[in-house]
Amino acid sequence: MPDAQELLRILVDRPEWMRRAECAGMTHLFFPEGSGPPPTEARLICEGCAVTRECLGYAITVPENWGVWGGMGPRQRRRVRAVVSESIKEGRYL
């Protein structure tokens, strides 16, 4: 269990990979108003990004419930989390 100082560092510091993300500074594309499928522009940016896997892993692990992360919207990430969770319960690891 992290101490208070380590927890604060985790909450304030952004992971190193976020600085290398193609989407840095494009919040309006990745956190659109309303619901629906991930915006095409955001997904295209994710396809060409060097840190897509780290981004998606982060969003699934945290869990991040809003916006586009790693090319997936919230609904897609919930499905991935469900599959991973079920696999772990059954003793299968992806």
N, C-alpha and C positions, 0 to 999 in steps of 0.2 A: 504494500500500500504506500503510495507516494506521500511524503510529508507536505505541509501546507505550501512551502516555497516551491517544491517541484510541481505541485498541482497548479499553482499560479502560473508557472513557466509554461506548462502544457496548455493552459487556457489562453494565454496571451500570445505566445510564440506560434507562428504558423510553421507547419512542416516545411523543410527545405525545398521539397519538390514543388510546392505552390509557387515559389518564385520563378520556376522554370516553365510554368504552365502557359500555354498559348492563350488562355482566356484571361490572364491577369488584366484587371481593369475593365472587363466587359460584363459587369454584373447585370446590366439591363438585358442581355441576351440569355443569361443562364438562370435568372430568377424572374421569369416573366409574370405578369399579373394573370390571375385566373388559373384554371386547371386545363388539362388536355395533354396531348403528346408533347414530348420535348421539341422545342423549335428546331427546324431543319438547320438553320445557321449554326446553332450551338453544337448540334451533333456533328456537323461537318468540321468545325474547329476541333472537336475532340478527336476525330479520326486522324487528323494530322499532328496531334500533340504527342510529345515524347513521354509524358507522364500520365497518360490515360489510365493505365493499370493501377498506379498508386492512388490516383484520384478516386477511381471506382472503389478500390479496396477501403479507402478512408471513409467514403460515404456509406458503405455497407456496414462497416465496423462501428462507426460513431453512434448510432446511425443518423445520417443526415436525411431529413424527411422533406426537404424543399429543393427546388431547382434541379438543374442538370449537372450531374457529376459523372465523369467518366463516360459520357455519351448516353447515359440513361436518366430517365425521369424518375420521380418518386415511385410510381406504380411498378415500373420495371425493377427497381431496386428492392421493393418489398417482396416481389416474387423470388428474386435471387436470395434474399435473406431467408425466406421460408424454405427454399430448397436446401440451403446450407444447414439451417437449423434441423431440418428433418434428417438429413444425412448424418449429422453428428449424433442425434438421438438414436439412430439405428446402428451407430458404430461404423458407418461408412464415412470416409473422409475424401473430399474431392481433390 
